[in-house]
Amino acid sequence: MSSSPPEEPYKVVLLSHKDSDILTLSTAKQNLPLDYPPIQTVDLCSLKVDNDMLNAVNEKIVGPSTATNNDTEVLIIVRLLGRGVPGFQHLLDHAHKHNHYLIVVSGIPGSFEPDLTAMCNNVSVDTINEVMKYFHADGCANNMNNMLRYLADHLFKFGYEYAPAVTMPDHGLYHPKFDGAENTMAYLQECFEHSDKPTVAVIFYRCHYLSGNRAFVDALLDELEVLGVHSIGLFTETLRAAEPMGDVNGHAVERFPTALTYLLHPVSNKSMVDVLISSMAFAMGEVNPDGPTLGNWSAEGIKALNVPVLQAINSVGTYDEWKESSRGLNPLDTAMNVAIPEFDGRIITLPVSFMAPVDETNSVQYYEPVVDRVVQVAKQATKLATLRHKPNSDKRIAFMLTNSSGKAERIGDAVGLDTPASIMKVFEAMKAAGYDFGEDGSLPSDGDELIQNLVDRCSYDEIYLTEQQLANAAGHVQKEVYQTLFDTLPQRQKDHIVDQWGKPPGEAYVHNDAISLAGLEFGNIFMALQPPRGYGMDPDKIYHTPDLPPPHNYFALYRWLRDVWKADAIVHMGKHGTLEWLP
């Protein structure tokens, strides 16, 4: 009695320590022939004990069809980083016992390890070498696709045809609307040479480019263009790969990141972008273990490029974990994407994506963009880019003096910094650079006079504060105007503020149904006092309770500066204030 044909005549299983392999395979499968054998994957990092491997073999390799019919031809591809995989010997024994095709290679690029070759079964050395070529040439989706076609043709005797492995560049430009490096570079040059609109670049890891894990990049690029600026992607293996450059915006740089050369005009060597959004973790510089670490942290290339660098965060956690956590980002994300990148002078923004499954069956994970977070980062980048094209005389700049206690004698207090005198120095430099300080351009004679004028006009110190000062405050937010601003908040935040501080406009610093804002105005420059974070309760609780919402006048000042006074930028002066401690 002859056995019936197997339900699955062929099967392919990939086991890897590298999640990028599994994600790349997920992308590569989309361009495989419809009749290509079914493919299963196993993330070796998820195996903790021997039984995990036993379960993986039974579920992914044996399966119901293979268990009932031994005629299924199975190809097992294993890519290892190190040894010590729980239950690995069981996998080897199973493959040899059932005469499966077994290919075991190293996950380290360019590495050949003879002991791994010895583990292989039922395949020729030539086949093993070809597989290593495809992996080591870079695990892009095209190489993975052609490797799978090659293996199906040589082992299963299909006739799909395939292309040889192609080595991918370490760095390059990317845009979903353009194919090929030349077309993308031509687009960037066209934007720089013939457009008045600014351009923003998004830097991301090469492995994300190769694996197709680019949803967060595409989301940023799309949103930037919706906001009216040009956008371009730049993938790189590392920003630490550098070379000497004789001219970057007119400056010689000893170590300029090779990836960033793609952003320089080929003739003028000027930056073709106005802002960088970096999604890369850690920092460019390195600690010097044999002596003092350089004060500029080896970030001279970024300094020479002379553009703001925003840090967009790809979280290794899930969206639900982040949303439900009172601390927000987990410690690993905070270290890799907040604390360390700050050494480069990057401006920390928001998490724009979180890990999410692409394929529940194969445990494929990718960075899933969060739309409202992407929009916020794109808006910040767009405003910075637009500001670079705005004449200084038209820029409206607010200075925020720290005043956490609300006491007049603590205005602008700092450690080792004379804040009032420093502000006067900044004002003088701004006047020389063409900023508008009003028709006569007059300023106080020194920092002491500046603070005295501020306190005399209006402060938040209730010891000195009078009704007349509230009436003469530099800014006022009428009750109905504030209600409109307040209504833009999410309902949950509005409820928290009302529960803590009452209905709008609250009780603090209100005069004739308007919130008074302490400060001084000099043309397009506004110097404001940061309001106290709370009132009528224990001062320690006011400043150190992480979930205490800001009072109405606090929210009113920042929203008024943005939406009514139309500030292009806010500069905080003094030691840390209270904004960074808000929930």
C-alpha positions, 0 to 999 in steps of 0.5 A: 500500500503506497503512502499518500503525498505529503500535505507539505512536500517541502518546508523551510525553517530559519532559526536565528539569534538575530531578530533582523534576520527574521524581520528581513525574511518577513519582507523577503517573503513578499516577493517569493513565488506563490508556490514557494514552500512554507517558511517558519522561524524561531528566535533563538534568543527566546529559548531559555531552557531545553524544553523550549527547543523541544517545543520549537522542533515539534511545532515548527519542524515536525508539525502535523503534516511532517509528523504524519508523513515522513516524505516532507523534505525539510530545510533547516537554516541556523544562524548563531551568535556564540554557542550555548543554545538551550536544547541545541543538541536535540535540534542537531539529533533530529535533523540528522535522524530524519536526514533533513537539510541542515545549514549552520552558519555564524551570525557574525559578518565575515566569520567562518567557523569550521565547527559550525560547518561540521554540524551541517547535514545533507548539504555540500560545502559549496551550498554552505559557502553560497549561503554564507555569501548571501548572509555576509553580503548583508542581510537585505531583503533582496539577498534573503529572497535570492538565497531562498530561491537558490536553496529551493533550486539546488535542494528541492529542484525548483526552477525559480532562478536567482541572482548572486549576493550583492553587497550593500553600502554602509551608508546611503540616502533613502526616500520611499518615492525614489529608486536608486542612490543617484535618483535620491541624491539628485532629489536632495540636490534639487531641493537645496539648489532650487527650492525655498523650502527647508529640508529635514533629514532622518538618520536611521540604522542600516539594519532597518533599511536592509530588513525593511523595518522602515515604517517609522522612517516613512511616517516621519518623512511623510509627515514632514512633507505634509507640514511643507518641508522637504524630507530625506532619509539617511541610513548608516552602519554607524556615525563613528565611521569618520574621515578627514574633511578639509571643508564642511561649511567652511571648516576643516574637520579631522573626523567627519562622519562618513554618513554625513558626507551625503548631506553636503553639496558636492560643490560648495560642501555646505549642508543641504539640510536644515535639521537632522532627526536621529533615531540612532541610540547611544552617542558618536563619541567615545570615552578615552580610558587612557586620559581625559575624555574630550570636552566636545565628546568627539562630536566636531562633525555635528558642530561643523554641520551646524544644524540642530539634531533631534533625537527621535526614540524607537523604544524596545518596549511596547506601546502599552507598557509605555502608556501604562507606566508612570515613569514613561520610558524604561531604564534601557530606553532612557539610557540608550536614547536619552542620557547618552545621546545628550553627550552629542548635544542632541535635542531629546524629543519623544518616542515615535515608535514601539516594538509590535508584532508583524507576524504573530505566528513567527514572532516577527517584531518591528518598530510600529510608529505612533502617529501623534508622536510622529506628528509632534517630532515632525512639527518640532523639526519643521519649526526649527528648519523654518526658523533657520530661514527666517531673518533675525529681525523677524524672530520672536524669542522668549526668555524664561527665568527660573523662579521655582519658589516664587520669591523675588530674591530667587528670580533666575537663581543658579549655581555658578551663573549670574543669570541677570548679567548673562541675559544682558550679555545675550541681549547685546549679542542678539542686538548685534545679530539684528534681533528687534528690541523695539523702536528705540532698542533701549535696554536696562543698564545692567542685570540688577536694573533688569531684575528691579524693573521686572519686580516693580512691574509684576512678579509672583512674590505675594509679599510685594505683589499688588493689584496694580502690579497685576493690572500692569503685568506684561501679558494678560490672558482673558478668561474666555481666551484661556478657556479656548486654550484650555479646551485644546487639552485632552479631557483626562488632563483637563480633569486633573487640572480642574480636580487640583486647581478648580475651574478655569481660570483658577485663583492664582494671579487673576485680575479682572477675570484675566490671568496676569503674566509676569515679564518684560517685553522688548520688541520681539523679545519677551522675558518671562518669569516661570510661575510657581508650580503650585500654591496652598500646599506643602512646598516639597509636595509642589516641586517633587510630586511627579503627578501633580498637574500644573495650575492654570496660570502655569499652563496659560503662560506657555500656551500664551507664548506659543499661540498668542504672542507667537514665540519662535523659541523659548530659552530657559535661563538659570538652574533647572526650573519646574517644567521638566518635572511636570507629569 
